[in-house]
Amino acid sequence: MLLNTVYERFVAESPVSVMVHGLLTRALCPKRLDELFEQTAERQYTKELLFSTTVDVMAEVVCRLRPSVHAAYQAKREAIGVSVRALYDKLEGLEPGISAALVQHTAHQLRPIITQLQGARQPLLPGYTVKILDGNHLGSTERRLKELRDVAAGPLPGQTLVVLEADTGLAAAVLCEEDGHAQERALLGRIWPEVQGQDLWLADRNFCTTGFLFGLDERGAFFIVRQHKQTLHWTRQSRLRRVGRIETGEVFEQRLWLEDEEGNELEVRRVVVKLDQPTRDGETEICLLTNLPARIAAKRVARLYQKRWRIEHLFQNLTVLLRCEVDTLAYPKAALFGFCVALAASNVLATVKAALRGAHPKVAVDEEVSDYYLADELAGTYRGLLIALPAEEWQFLTEMPEQEFAQWLKGIAAGVRLERWRKHPRGPKKPRPKRTRFARHPHVATARLLDQAQRK
């Protein structure tokens, strides 16, 4: 066991760092990662550089422990054992399927631990596994490749579709596409292996296609999808009737009978929320389609769709707290791999939050604990932890039974002083006044303005 003085100091002063490293050690066990590579790779094979070593290097970059891949390589040069060119060649050739398998692997490793911790959120809809689907285009990269040097437009290295489990907070799956201009809907044909009976899929209108809705229904899954009026055809509809109101507006409901290209028919409910305040795009109503049974009231359907913001929160954390878009990685395969490693790290952070929920059941962890402060704690402490407690001292965690590991994690989480990472939400923003003073001057001295105001 790691029961030494240095370990105990880290547990007392930075328990979050200890939990994160323990989870990374278990979820990204080198032996299992290399086995995953051998099972998944179609064209690549291992020479001298192991897949697990590549994940380790990229993890330091996406967790903001190192500023670049080259800096991470410099810090681990002896352990890596190959040239930096060989490392970049490995990144440039990693198949998207391997990157996607890495995310699924971490979710598979961490899901039973969250169950043991009893740390999942309250289910959004008991009896259903709620999954949120959304796409993410990777931002443009630097023009480091010869083919990009004279390109004026921003070069896009790819895009992804991410499946988020709403109750656990885990990114359960990701679909990777190297073509940054490909339609998100074109990737939907790959989603079917992720669909299970009693799933409830939440998705925006970009995924409102006849094939997607009929496909979910055929597989025994359910959906709440925002309607895209130009992609669906229905043969008949019932009268629209008012059923009440929710916090954002009046709720109406009717039935539609959708029809696909082969003439098959699917009966769905159409839930219309007529908003009290228009959206940012000026829309005054939101229309939702669902095949949930009638016992799930229309008002509840509308409130469930509002939880789709959880995946937007995930993408924000991937960008702000982690570094999911490494703009120096211009090759699509390398950029997608970086994004997937960030998703794997996000799954570790979701498990940390689950441990805190399990250890502090009377505290609303999601509402009170700041992800930003947790990430700041890691950035300031984690590298010191790696130096003080080398990797070999953590290997016992990889073989520990799930229940025992969950108890180890929960014991550390119980000692966390949550007030150190409490959120401090700001009030509503004040309206921006018109800036008319000194309009013709390039600069103005702040001290003089403060002095003038004090005199008045």
C-alpha positions as CSV (number, residue, x, y, z in Angstrom):
1,M,0.0,0.0,0.0
2,L,1.0,3.6,-0.4
3,L,0.8,4.3,3.3
4,N,3.9,6.4,3.6
5,T,4.4,10.0,4.8
6,V,4.5,11.6,1.4
7,Y,1.4,9.9,0.2
8,E,-0.5,10.9,3.4
9,R,0.5,14.5,2.9
10,F,-0.9,14.5,-0.6
11,V,-4.1,12.8,0.6
12,A,-4.5,15.5,3.3
13,E,-3.6,18.5,1.2
14,S,-4.6,17.6,-2.4
15,P,-6.9,14.6,-2.3
16,V,-8.3,15.4,-5.7
17,S,-4.9,14.9,-7.3
18,V,-4.6,11.5,-5.6
19,M,-8.0,10.4,-6.8
20,V,-7.3,11.6,-10.4
21,H,-4.0,9.8,-10.5
22,G,-5.5,6.6,-9.0
23,L,-8.3,6.7,-11.6
24,L,-5.9,7.4,-14.5
25,T,-3.7,4.5,-13.3
26,R,-6.6,2.2,-13.4
27,A,-8.5,3.4,-16.5
28,L,-5.3,3.9,-18.6
29,C,-3.5,0.8,-17.5
30,P,-0.6,0.4,-20.0
31,K,-1.1,-3.4,-20.4
32,R,-4.8,-3.0,-21.1
33,L,-4.3,-0.1,-23.5
34,D,-1.7,-2.1,-25.5
35,E,-4.1,-5.1,-25.7
36,L,-6.8,-2.7,-26.9
37,F,-4.5,-1.4,-29.6
38,E,-3.7,-4.9,-30.8
39,Q,-7.5,-5.8,-30.9
40,T,-8.6,-2.6,-32.7
41,A,-5.8,-1.6,-35.1
42,E,-6.4,-2.5,-38.7
43,R,-3.3,-1.2,-40.4
44,Q,-0.9,0.0,-37.7
45,Y,1.2,-2.2,-35.6
46,T,3.6,-1.8,-32.7
47,K,7.3,-1.4,-33.4
48,E,9.2,0.2,-30.6
49,L,6.7,2.8,-29.4
50,L,3.8,1.4,-27.5
51,F,0.3,2.8,-27.8
52,S,0.1,3.2,-24.0
53,T,3.2,5.5,-24.1
54,T,1.5,7.6,-26.8
55,V,-1.6,8.0,-24.6
56,D,0.6,8.9,-21.7
57,V,2.3,11.7,-23.6
58,M,-0.9,13.1,-25.0
59,A,-2.6,12.9,-21.6
60,E,0.0,15.4,-20.2
61,V,-0.9,17.8,-23.0
62,V,-4.7,17.6,-22.8
63,C,-4.6,17.9,-19.0
64,R,-2.5,21.1,-19.4
65,L,0.5,19.6,-17.6
66,R,2.7,20.3,-20.6
67,P,2.2,23.0,-23.2
68,S,2.9,20.8,-26.2
69,V,3.5,17.3,-27.5
70,H,7.2,18.2,-27.9
71,A,7.5,19.5,-24.3
72,A,5.8,16.3,-23.0
73,Y,8.3,14.3,-25.1
74,Q,11.3,16.2,-23.7
75,A,10.1,15.4,-20.1
76,K,9.8,11.7,-20.9
77,R,12.5,11.3,-23.5
78,E,14.4,8.4,-21.8
79,A,11.2,6.5,-21.0
80,I,9.8,6.9,-24.5
81,G,13.0,5.5,-26.1
82,V,12.3,6.7,-29.7
83,S,12.9,9.9,-31.6
84,V,10.4,12.8,-31.5
85,R,9.9,12.2,-35.2
86,A,8.8,8.6,-34.5
87,L,6.4,9.9,-31.9
88,Y,4.8,12.3,-34.4
89,D,4.7,9.6,-37.1
90,K,2.7,7.4,-34.6
91,L,0.3,10.3,-33.9
92,E,-0.2,11.0,-37.6
93,G,-1.1,7.4,-38.4
94,L,-3.4,6.5,-35.4
95,E,-6.6,5.2,-36.9
96,P,-9.8,7.1,-35.7
97,G,-11.3,3.7,-34.7
98,I,-8.5,3.3,-32.2
99,S,-9.1,6.7,-30.7
100,A,-12.8,6.0,-30.4
101,A,-12.1,2.7,-28.8
102,L,-10.0,4.4,-26.1
103,V,-13.0,6.5,-25.0
104,Q,-15.2,3.4,-24.9
105,H,-12.6,1.6,-22.9
106,T,-12.4,4.3,-20.2
107,A,-16.2,4.4,-19.9
108,H,-16.3,0.6,-19.6
109,Q,-13.6,0.7,-16.8
110,L,-15.2,3.6,-14.9
111,R,-18.9,2.9,-15.1
112,P,-18.9,0.0,-12.6
113,I,-16.8,2.1,-10.2
114,I,-19.5,4.9,-10.3
115,T,-22.1,2.2,-9.6
116,Q,-20.1,0.9,-6.6
117,L,-19.7,4.5,-5.3
118,Q,-23.4,5.1,-5.7
119,G,-22.3,8.4,-7.2
120,A,-24.4,8.8,-10.3
121,R,-26.8,11.7,-10.5
122,Q,-30.5,11.3,-9.8
123,P,-31.8,9.6,-12.9
124,L,-33.5,12.0,-15.3
125,L,-36.1,9.4,-16.2
126,P,-36.2,6.3,-14.0
127,G,-36.2,3.1,-16.1
128,Y,-34.4,4.7,-19.0
129,T,-30.7,5.2,-19.8
130,V,-30.6,8.8,-21.0
131,K,-28.0,9.5,-23.7
132,I,-27.3,12.9,-25.2
133,L,-26.0,13.1,-28.7
134,D,-24.2,16.1,-30.2
135,G,-21.5,17.0,-32.7
136,N,-18.3,18.9,-32.3
137,H,-16.1,20.3,-35.1
138,L,-12.5,20.6,-34.1
139,G,-11.1,24.1,-34.4
140,S,-8.7,25.2,-37.1
141,T,-5.1,24.3,-36.7
142,E,-1.8,26.0,-37.4
143,R,-0.6,25.7,-41.0
144,R,2.4,23.5,-40.3
145,L,1.9,21.1,-43.1
146,K,3.3,21.9,-46.5
147,E,-0.1,21.5,-48.1
148,L,-1.5,24.2,-45.7
149,R,1.1,26.9,-45.9
150,D,-0.6,29.0,-48.6
151,V,-4.2,28.3,-47.5
152,A,-6.0,31.4,-46.3
153,A,-9.1,29.6,-44.9
154,G,-8.9,27.9,-41.5
155,P,-7.9,24.2,-41.9
156,L,-10.3,21.9,-40.0
157,P,-8.7,18.6,-38.9
158,G,-12.0,16.8,-38.3
159,Q,-15.2,16.4,-36.4
160,T,-16.9,14.1,-33.9
161,L,-20.2,12.9,-32.6
162,V,-20.2,12.4,-28.8
163,V,-22.6,10.2,-26.8
164,L,-22.9,11.4,-23.2
165,E,-24.5,9.3,-20.5
166,A,-26.6,11.9,-18.6
167,D,-26.7,10.1,-15.3
168,T,-23.1,9.1,-14.9
169,G,-21.5,12.0,-16.8
170,L,-19.4,9.6,-18.9
171,A,-18.7,10.1,-22.6
172,A,-19.8,6.6,-23.5
173,A,-18.8,6.7,-27.2
174,V,-17.5,9.0,-29.9
175,L,-17.6,8.8,-33.7
176,C,-14.6,10.3,-35.4
177,E,-14.5,11.8,-39.0
178,E,-11.4,13.1,-40.6
179,D,-13.3,15.3,-43.1
180,G,-14.0,18.5,-41.2
181,H,-16.7,19.5,-43.8
182,A,-18.7,16.3,-43.7
183,Q,-22.3,16.5,-42.6
184,E,-22.9,15.4,-39.0
185,R,-25.9,13.4,-40.2
186,A,-23.6,11.4,-42.5
187,L,-22.1,9.8,-39.3
188,L,-25.4,8.7,-37.9
189,G,-25.2,5.3,-39.7
190,R,-22.4,4.4,-37.3
191,I,-24.3,5.1,-34.2
192,W,-26.4,1.9,-34.1
193,P,-23.9,-0.3,-32.1
194,E,-24.4,2.2,-29.3
195,V,-28.2,2.0,-29.2
196,Q,-29.8,-0.3,-26.6
197,G,-33.3,-1.1,-25.7
198,Q,-34.7,1.4,-23.1
199,D,-32.3,4.1,-24.1
200,L,-33.7,7.6,-24.3
201,W,-31.8,9.7,-26.8
202,L,-31.8,13.5,-26.6
203,A,-30.6,15.4,-29.7
204,D,-30.9,18.7,-31.4
205,R,-32.7,19.3,-34.7
206,N,-29.6,18.6,-36.8
207,F,-30.2,14.9,-36.0
208,C,-33.9,15.0,-36.8
209,T,-34.0,12.7,-39.8
210,T,-36.4,10.0,-40.8
211,G,-33.7,7.3,-40.8
212,F,-32.5,8.2,-37.3
213,L,-36.0,8.3,-35.6
214,F,-37.2,5.1,-37.3
215,G,-33.9,3.4,-36.5
216,L,-34.1,4.2,-32.8
217,D,-37.7,3.0,-32.6
218,E,-37.0,-0.2,-34.5
219,R,-34.3,-1.0,-31.9
220,G,-36.5,-0.5,-28.9
221,A,-35.0,2.9,-28.0
222,F,-36.8,6.1,-27.3
223,F,-36.0,9.7,-28.4
224,I,-36.7,13.4,-27.7
225,V,-35.4,15.2,-30.7
226,R,-36.0,18.8,-31.7
227,Q,-38.0,19.0,-34.9
228,H,-36.4,20.0,-38.2
229,K,-39.3,20.8,-40.4
230,Q,-37.5,20.3,-43.7
231,T,-36.3,16.7,-43.1
232,L,-39.5,14.9,-42.1
233,H,-42.7,13.9,-43.9
234,W,-46.0,12.9,-42.1
235,T,-49.3,11.7,-43.6
236,R,-51.6,13.0,-40.9
237,Q,-51.7,14.9,-37.6
238,S,-54.1,15.4,-34.7
239,R,-55.3,18.7,-33.3
240,L,-52.8,20.8,-31.3
241,R,-54.0,21.1,-27.7
242,R,-52.7,23.0,-24.7
243,V,-51.5,20.9,-21.8
244,G,-50.1,23.5,-19.4
245,R,-47.0,25.5,-18.9
246,I,-43.4,25.1,-17.7
247,E,-40.9,27.7,-16.5
248,T,-40.1,28.9,-20.1
249,G,-43.5,29.0,-21.7
250,E,-46.8,27.4,-22.7
251,V,-46.8,23.7,-23.6
252,F,-48.9,22.1,-26.4
253,E,-49.2,18.6,-27.7
254,Q,-50.4,16.7,-30.8
255,R,-49.7,13.4,-32.6
256,L,-48.0,13.0,-36.0
257,W,-47.8,9.9,-38.2
258,L,-44.4,10.0,-39.8
259,E,-43.6,8.1,-43.0
260,D,-40.3,6.9,-44.3
261,E,-39.2,6.3,-47.9
262,E,-40.6,2.8,-47.9
263,G,-44.0,3.8,-46.7
264,N,-43.6,2.6,-43.1
265,E,-45.4,4.7,-40.5
266,L,-44.3,5.8,-37.0
267,E,-46.7,7.5,-34.6
268,V,-45.0,10.1,-32.5
269,R,-46.0,13.0,-30.2
270,R,-45.1,16.5,-31.1
271,V,-44.6,18.7,-28.1
272,V,-44.6,22.5,-28.8
273,V,-43.2,25.0,-26.2
274,K,-44.3,28.6,-27.0
275,L,-41.6,30.6,-25.3
276,D,-42.2,33.5,-23.1
277,Q,-38.8,35.0,-24.3
278,P,-37.5,34.4,-27.9
279,T,-34.2,32.4,-28.3
280,R,-31.0,34.1,-29.3
281,D,-32.0,33.3,-32.9
282,G,-35.3,35.0,-32.5
283,E,-37.4,31.8,-32.4
284,T,-40.6,32.0,-30.4
285,E,-41.3,28.2,-30.1
286,I,-39.5,24.9,-29.8
287,C,-41.0,21.8,-31.3
288,L,-40.0,18.4,-30.0
289,L,-40.7,14.9,-31.3
290,T,-40.8,11.8,-29.0
291,N,-42.0,8.2,-29.1
292,L,-42.1,8.0,-25.3
293,P,-45.4,6.5,-24.0
294,A,-48.2,8.8,-23.1
295,R,-47.7,8.3,-19.4
296,I,-44.6,10.5,-19.8
297,A,-46.4,13.9,-19.8
298,A,-45.6,16.5,-22.4
299,K,-44.4,19.0,-19.8
300,R,-41.9,16.4,-18.6
301,V,-40.8,15.8,-22.1
302,A,-40.1,19.5,-22.5
303,R,-38.1,19.6,-19.2
304,L,-36.1,16.5,-20.2
305,Y,-35.0,18.1,-23.4
306,Q,-33.7,21.1,-21.4
307,K,-31.1,18.7,-19.9
308,R,-29.4,18.6,-23.3
309,W,-27.2,21.4,-22.0
310,R,-25.2,18.8,-20.1
311,I,-23.3,17.9,-23.3
312,E,-22.6,21.6,-24.0
313,H,-21.2,21.8,-20.5
314,L,-19.0,18.8,-21.4
315,F,-17.7,20.5,-24.5
316,Q,-17.0,23.7,-22.5
317,N,-15.0,21.7,-20.0
318,L,-13.1,19.9,-22.7
319,T,-12.0,23.3,-24.1
320,V,-11.5,25.4,-21.0
321,L,-10.4,23.0,-18.3
322,L,-8.7,20.5,-20.6
323,R,-7.1,21.0,-24.0
324,C,-9.2,19.0,-26.4
325,E,-8.0,20.9,-29.5
326,V,-4.2,21.0,-29.9
327,D,-3.8,23.5,-32.7
328,T,-0.3,22.3,-33.5
329,L,-1.6,18.9,-34.5
330,A,-2.6,19.5,-38.1
331,Y,-2.9,15.9,-39.3
332,P,-6.6,14.9,-38.8
333,K,-5.8,11.5,-37.2
334,A,-3.5,13.2,-34.6
335,A,-6.0,15.9,-33.8
336,L,-8.8,13.4,-33.4
337,F,-6.6,11.3,-31.1
338,G,-6.0,14.4,-28.9
339,F,-9.7,15.0,-28.7
340,C,-10.4,11.4,-27.6
341,V,-7.7,11.5,-25.0
342,A,-9.3,14.6,-23.6
343,L,-12.7,12.8,-23.5
344,A,-11.0,9.9,-21.6
345,A,-9.6,12.5,-19.1
346,S,-13.1,14.0,-18.8
347,N,-14.4,10.6,-17.9
348,V,-11.9,10.5,-15.1
349,L,-13.1,13.9,-13.8
350,A,-16.7,12.6,-14.0
351,T,-15.7,9.7,-11.8
352,V,-14.1,12.1,-9.3
353,K,-17.4,14.1,-9.1
354,A,-19.2,10.7,-8.6
355,A,-16.9,9.9,-5.7
356,L,-17.6,13.3,-4.1
357,R,-21.3,12.7,-4.5
358,G,-21.0,9.3,-3.0
359,A,-18.9,10.5,0.0
360,H,-20.9,13.7,0.6
361,P,-24.5,12.6,-0.1
362,K,-26.0,15.7,1.7
363,V,-24.2,18.1,-0.6
364,A,-25.4,19.1,-4.0
365,V,-22.0,18.5,-5.6
366,D,-22.9,19.5,-9.1
367,E,-24.4,22.8,-8.0
368,E,-21.8,23.7,-5.4
369,V,-18.4,22.3,-6.5
370,S,-16.5,24.2,-9.3
371,D,-15.0,22.2,-12.1
372,Y,-12.7,25.2,-12.7
373,Y,-11.2,25.0,-9.2
374,L,-10.8,21.3,-9.4
375,A,-8.8,21.6,-12.6
376,D,-6.8,24.5,-11.1
377,E,-5.9,22.2,-8.2
378,L,-4.7,19.5,-10.6
379,A,-2.6,21.9,-12.7
380,G,-0.8,23.2,-9.6
381,T,-0.2,19.9,-7.8
382,Y,-0.2,17.0,-10.2
383,R,3.3,17.2,-11.6
384,G,4.7,17.3,-8.0
385,L,2.7,14.2,-7.2
386,L,4.2,12.3,-10.1
387,I,7.7,13.2,-8.9
388,A,7.1,12.4,-5.2
389,L,5.2,9.1,-5.9
390,P,6.5,7.3,-9.0
391,A,4.3,5.2,-11.2
392,E,5.4,1.8,-9.8
393,E,4.0,2.7,-6.4
394,W,0.5,2.9,-7.9
395,Q,0.4,-0.3,-9.8
396,F,-1.5,-2.2,-7.1
397,L,-4.6,-0.1,-8.0
398,T,-4.8,-1.8,-11.5
399,E,-5.5,-5.2,-10.0
400,M,-7.6,-4.2,-7.0
401,P,-11.2,-5.5,-7.2
402,E,-13.8,-2.9,-8.2
403,Q,-15.5,-2.8,-4.8
404,E,-12.3,-2.4,-3.0
405,F,-11.1,0.3,-5.4
406,A,-14.3,2.2,-5.0
407,Q,-13.9,2.1,-1.2
408,W,-10.4,3.4,-1.6
409,L,-11.6,6.2,-3.8
410,K,-14.6,7.0,-1.5
411,G,-12.4,7.1,1.6
412,I,-10.2,9.8,0.0
413,A,-13.2,11.7,-1.3
414,A,-14.7,11.8,2.3
415,G,-11.7,13.8,3.4
416,V,-12.1,16.5,0.7
417,R,-13.0,19.9,2.1
418,L,-15.5,20.9,-0.5
419,E,-15.5,24.6,0.6
420,R,-12.1,24.9,-1.1
421,W,-13.7,24.3,-4.5
422,R,-17.0,26.0,-4.0
423,K,-18.6,27.8,-6.9
424,H,-19.0,31.6,-6.8
425,P,-21.5,32.3,-9.5
426,R,-21.7,35.9,-10.6
427,G,-24.9,37.9,-10.7
428,P,-26.6,39.0,-14.0
429,K,-24.4,41.0,-16.3
430,K,-25.1,44.7,-16.4
431,P,-26.1,46.1,-19.8
432,R,-23.2,47.4,-21.7
433,P,-23.4,51.3,-22.0
434,K,-22.6,53.1,-25.2
435,R,-18.9,54.0,-25.3
436,T,-19.0,57.6,-26.6
437,R,-16.4,59.4,-24.4
438,F,-12.9,59.9,-25.9
439,A,-14.0,58.3,-29.2
440,R,-11.3,60.1,-31.2
441,H,-8.5,59.3,-28.8
442,P,-6.5,56.0,-29.1
443,H,-5.8,55.9,-25.3
444,V,-6.9,57.4,-22.1
445,A,-5.3,57.3,-18.6
446,T,-7.4,55.4,-16.1
447,A,-5.9,57.2,-13.2
448,R,-7.0,60.6,-14.6
449,L,-10.6,59.3,-15.1
450,L,-10.7,58.0,-11.5
451,D,-9.4,61.3,-10.2
452,Q,-12.0,63.2,-12.1
453,A,-14.8,61.0,-10.8
454,Q,-13.6,61.4,-7.2
455,R,-13.6,65.2,-7.6
456,K,-17.2,65.1,-8.8
